[in-house]
Amino acid sequence: MPKASDIKKNSAIDYNGKTYIVRDIERSVPQGRAGGSLYRMRMYDVVSGGKIDETFKDSDMLNLADLIRKDATFSYVDGDEYVFMDSGDYTPYNLNKESIADDILFISEDTQGIQVIVVDDVPVALDMPTSVELEVTETDPSIKGGSATSRTKPALLSTGVTVSVPEHISTGDRIKVNVEERKFMGRADSK
């Protein structure tokens, strides 16, 4: 049983007799309080999709739920369902658009390293790779002599997300983006 401080985003925990996926964690250290940090977790019920927010002390013990991570690739969109195909046995996993809204912004046809999180044979969430490669579809023209460390400008990427990029990046470039921080990491290796 891990402590609350050991729980990571997209972990599955058993809490109050239900299984929840942890979608967001905020750590705070209250002033004048002897002891440790507090962890506020936004969790979603894997069965009903209901959302709850709970706060735990860093020393609180939590039960991890049985979950399986399956390597998968994005296949297609069917209405409000996003379909991912198991890379091993080609099992399709349907995930509702709302449950993966933050991840959709970083998924393209060639995104590698996606894992579908399965709890009790039900796909409940995605575990995204640390970084993805996306194409810049719209940004201000690059500035001659713009260096990699100078000012930034907004760039719209092929999936609809906007990130800040250095001035030397131009429309059509492929870049690496940190998924969790939504930040530019560098140019993608050319293929």
Phi, psi and omega in degrees: 000117180280159174282162178302327181291343180267351182286136179248163176301141181072015172282152176253129180231151172267124182215127181054038176080006179234160178259129181235148171259129178278116183264330184210144179227127175243127180258135176223151178238099181297140179287144175070018182248119176291138180116204190253202184279163172249143180240113177265119184245130172266120186234148179240132177294127183289338180271305186268340184082001180296146184255138171224151173245128179229149177245132181236147170286154182299337181268354179299136179267133181238150178266126174282140177274158176287118176224155180236137176255124181246127174297133184212163174235149177292133182252297181196172177253133178234092184067239178266008181255134172258129185253127178242143183253128177301129183291339181267302185248010175062025174291131177278139176240120179262128177235134180292142182307318182297323185287342180235026186307317181290328182283330183305325183297347183239013182253125173233176183300333184251017179293126181254154173088013178282139173236136174267131179267123184245126177238124181051047179064015178243124176291128187239339184195171175247146170247110186274155174293164180298319180223155177228158176255126180226158180265140175281119181261339179202126174200165177297154180304148179290152183256126178301131180083359177295128183263166182291342183253003182276202183300162179246168177218156178286145177225128176273129182260168186300339181264357178102355179273147177248131177229160176274133180231157175297158184297337184282350179281139181231168179304134180099343178290148172259132182233160173264135181234133174286120186294313185291319183269350183055047183235148174296132178248337181152176175290147176283150177296131180289143184265000000 
